[in-house]
């Protein structure tokens, strides 16, 4: 089933989708989104509380990334589908020569985006933001299968670990806030939430235009 789902996602390709997915999955492509989120966080919480929270977000992502990429991957040693040493690679559509690293279990993309979504949702209450970030995370996961660099199980395990890392970091963040600001952080509505939402839509529009050009 793992291979069947992967081959289905990887097998439905076009030149435009190849370009779109390559851009969509690139980490640097979403720097404007992270900056927009940071802006909205500071607008909502103020500089001091906002900075502490931004550091917590960064810690959750780094924790998820290092746990998956530096600890679990070498221990599990599961070859990516695109790795030439994997017999399945002969059936994979390679997009623009991209094969990723040697190992792929678990997925750092899934872990990082799930960690980001979780820690944002634990602190801020906004249905549209949560829904769009969830779709964004699922899009990241699909792009990894489309590019043939991850099995679905890689993504599932990565997303689970990313979520758990965020929950753990958020627990520590609550303790720190109680000691520094003498208060436990509660969920609040994010101010200026339109800024990150517009950035996401604008980024998708630019990626689509580039793909179709």
Order of alpha helices (4+ residues) and beta strands (2+ residues): alpha-alpha-alpha-alpha-alpha-alpha-alpha-alpha-alpha
